[in-house]
Amino acid sequence: MTTASKRHYAIEDSGFDSMLDQFRGLASEFLEASLANKHHGFSNVKDTLEEIHKGVSKAYPCGAGLGLMGVSTDGDVALCHRFAGSDSHKLGTVRDGIDRLVQIDFLEKHHISGKTDCHT
């Protein structure tokens, strides 16, 4: 799945609602499994809960544009695997490398200090 338009596997406006509903379902399953002391493979939730429990403070919500990047089949380098193939999330190409100014701009815009709710 990608946010890149004109791809047969692109997520569109109604797809985001469907995806969020599926995440809610996974969260309910995760809670049920946790209360029953059973393993559940929803690692994003598990990792986040562990970080909260340990008091981890993060400047960014994820590794996109930091150490985690994705490469599309045509060689474009994106913020992460979820954005591979999306021109608006492109950081460079395998051939030409990463455009560090684009990367820095993205990271500055998404730093926690720029998030009003987090900052205040």
C-alpha positions in Angstrom: 0.0 0.0 0.0 1.2 3.5 -0.7 0.0 7.1 -0.6 1.3 7.5 -4.2 -1.6 8.3 -6.5 -2.2 6.5 -9.8 -1.1 3.2 -8.4 -3.5 0.3 -8.1 -2.5 -0.3 -4.5 -2.8 3.4 -3.5 -4.7 4.2 -0.3 -7.3 7.0 -1.0 -9.4 9.1 1.3 -12.0 6.4 2.2 -9.1 4.0 2.7 -7.8 5.9 5.6 -11.0 5.5 7.5 -11.0 1.8 6.8 -7.4 1.5 7.9 -8.1 3.3 11.2 -11.1 1.0 11.8 -8.8 -2.0 11.3 -6.3 -0.5 13.7 -9.1 -0.1 16.3 -10.0 -3.7 15.8 -6.3 -4.8 16.3 -6.1 -2.6 19.4 -9.2 -4.4 20.9 -7.7 -7.8 20.0 -4.4 -6.7 21.6 -6.2 -5.6 24.8 -8.1 -8.9 25.0 -4.9 -10.9 24.5 -3.0 -8.9 27.1 -5.7 -9.3 29.7 -5.6 -13.1 29.0 -1.8 -13.0 29.3 -1.4 -14.1 25.7 1.0 -12.9 23.0 -0.4 -10.7 20.3 1.7 -9.7 17.3 0.6 -6.0 17.1 4.2 -4.9 17.7 3.6 -1.2 17.2 1.3 -1.1 20.2 3.6 -3.3 22.3 6.7 -1.2 21.4 4.9 2.1 22.2 3.6 0.8 25.6 7.1 -0.4 26.5 8.5 3.0 25.6 5.9 4.7 27.8 6.6 2.3 30.7 10.3 2.9 30.4 9.9 6.7 30.2 11.4 7.0 26.7 11.3 10.5 25.3 11.3 10.7 21.6 11.8 13.8 19.4 10.1 12.1 16.4 7.1 9.8 16.2 9.0 7.2 14.2 12.2 6.6 12.3 10.9 8.0 9.0 13.6 10.1 7.4 16.1 9.2 10.2 17.5 5.7 9.9 14.5 4.2 8.3 14.0 4.7 4.6 12.2 2.9 1.8 13.2 2.2 -1.7 10.7 1.8 -4.6 11.2 -0.5 -7.4 12.2 2.4 -9.7 15.0 3.4 -7.3 13.4 6.3 -5.5 14.3 6.7 -1.8 11.4 7.6 0.4 10.9 8.5 4.1 10.0 4.9 4.9 8.6 1.8 3.3 5.1 3.1 3.7 5.9 6.0 1.4 7.9 4.2 -1.3 6.6 5.4 -4.7 5.1 8.6 -3.4 6.7 11.7 -5.0 5.7 13.9 -2.1 7.7 11.8 0.3 10.8 11.3 -1.9 14.2 12.0 -0.4 16.3 11.1 -3.4 17.3 8.1 -5.5 19.5 5.1 -5.2 21.6 6.5 -8.1 21.9 10.1 -6.9 21.7 9.7 -3.2 19.7 11.5 -0.5 18.8 15.2 -0.9 20.0 16.2 2.6 18.1 19.6 2.4 14.8 17.8 1.8 15.6 15.4 4.6 16.5 18.2 7.0 13.4 20.2 6.1 11.2 17.1 6.8 12.9 16.4 10.1 12.6 20.1 11.2 8.9 20.2 10.4 8.2 17.0 12.3 10.3 17.5 15.4 8.3 17.4 18.6 9.1 21.1 19.3 7.0 22.0 16.3 4.0 20.0 17.5 1.7 22.4 19.5 0.1 19.8 21.6 3.4 18.2 22.6 5.2 21.5 23.0 2.7 23.1 25.3 
